[in-house]
Amino acid sequence: MSTSIRSIVYTALFSALFIVMSAIKLPLGFSPVPITLQNLALMLAGAFLGARYGGLSILLVCVLAALGLPLLGGQGGLAVVFGPTGGFIWMFPICAVVVGYLIPRALSSSILQKNTTLRFLVLLAIFMGFGSLLSYAGGVPWLAYAANLSLSKALAAGMYPFLIGDLVKAIAATIVTMALQTHIPALRNRSERS
């Protein structure tokens, strides 16, 4: 398989993972923002594919959803992309790019290679900070605007209830990344050589 075909296949696989994890959702009665596994999917896309293809895999889903395909929790169209959760959707590709940029640098650090606990904590901080918390930078202000809420109410409806779940997802991404870290360079090199 040529490297360009590999890149397409890997990008499509992580796009599919993002779609599946978007479909797993738990609506909260007090918030228009449901609990999903989307952040976990974008963390893994960034970690395994790198900034370019990890971001592309998530961006592809967001663009197709904006065009009307029901890919985000069974929904699509401009009403979803510009609805109350639209700010989160716009941030997802950015989160994947930042995670994809930082994770390989952390994994290749000689200091972190020698200290498993420190490596775990650094990866966890990257996943939590840039795979989850960064999405709130666009998500919460847009939620406030789209749902006509004050910023404090948008934080209460769209951020605070999700932080523990975000931490669990970041821990899961860290465990998976550390368990498979020996395979990541080969996977990235194959997808980035195109």
Residue pairs with C-beta under 8 A, 6 or more apart in sequence:
1 9
2 194
3 190
3 191
3 193
3 194
4 194
6 190
6 191
6 194
7 53
7 190
7 191
7 192
7 194
10 48
10 49
10 53
10 57
10 187
10 190
10 191
11 49
11 53
11 56
11 57
11 60
11 191
12 57
13 57
14 41
14 44
14 45
14 48
14 49
14 53
14 54
14 57
14 58
15 57
15 58
15 60
15 61
17 41
17 44
17 45
18 38
18 41
18 42
18 45
18 57
18 58
18 61
18 92
19 61
19 71
19 72
20 41
21 36
21 37
21 38
21 40
21 41
22 36
22 37
22 38
22 41
22 61
22 71
22 72
22 73
23 73
23 74
24 36
24 37
25 34
25 35
25 36
25 73
26 34
26 35
26 36
27 34
27 35
28 34
28 35
28 161
30 157
30 161
31 157
31 158
31 161
32 83
32 84
32 85
32 143
32 147
32 157
32 158
33 84
33 85
33 88
33 139
33 143
33 157
33 158
33 162
34 73
35 162
35 165
36 73
37 169
38 72
38 92
39 92
39 95
39 131
39 132
39 135
39 166
39 169
40 169
40 172
40 173
41 58
42 54
42 58
42 92
42 93
42 95
42 96
42 99
42 131
43 95
43 96
43 99
43 127
43 131
43 132
43 169
43 170
43 173
44 173
44 176
44 177
45 53
45 54
45 55
45 57
45 58
45 96
45 99
45 100
46 54
46 55
46 95
46 96
46 97
46 98
46 99
46 100
46 101
46 103
46 131
47 54
47 99
47 100
47 103
47 127
47 173
47 176
47 177
47 184
48 54
48 177
48 180
48 184
48 187
48 188
49 57
49 100
49 187
49 188
49 191
50 100
50 101
50 104
50 188
50 191
50 192
51 96
51 97
51 98
51 100
51 101
52 97
52 100
52 192
53 100
53 191
53 192
54 96
54 97
54 99
54 100
55 93
55 94
55 96
55 97
55 100
56 93
57 96
58 92
58 93
58 95
58 96
59 93
59 96
61 71
61 72
62 72
62 81
62 89
62 90
62 92
62 93
64 71
64 76
65 71
65 72
65 75
65 76
65 77
65 80
65 81
65 89
66 76
66 77
66 78
66 80
66 81
67 76
68 76
68 77
69 76
70 76
72 80
72 89
80 86
80 89
81 89
81 90
82 146
83 146
84 142
84 143
84 146
84 147
84 158
85 139
85 143
86 142
86 146
87 138
87 139
87 140
87 141
87 142
87 143
87 146
88 135
88 136
88 138
88 139
88 142
88 143
88 158
90 138
90 142
91 134
91 135
91 136
91 137
91 138
91 139
92 135
94 134
94 138
95 130
95 131
95 132
95 134
95 135
96 131
98 130
98 134
99 126
99 127
99 130
99 131
102 126
102 130
103 123
103 126
103 177
104 184
104 185
104 188
106 112
106 119
106 122
106 123
106 126
107 113
107 119
107 123
107 177
107 181
107 184
109 119
109 122
111 118
112 118
112 119
112 122
113 119
116 178
119 178
120 174
120 178
123 173
123 174
123 177
123 178
124 170
124 171
124 174
127 169
127 170
127 173
127 174
127 177
128 166
128 167
128 170
131 169
131 170
131 173
132 166
132 167
132 169
132 170
133 166
136 158
136 159
139 158
139 159
140 151
140 154
140 155
140 158
140 159
141 151
141 154
143 149
143 154
143 157
143 158
144 150
144 151
144 153
144 154
147 154
147 157
149 157
177 184
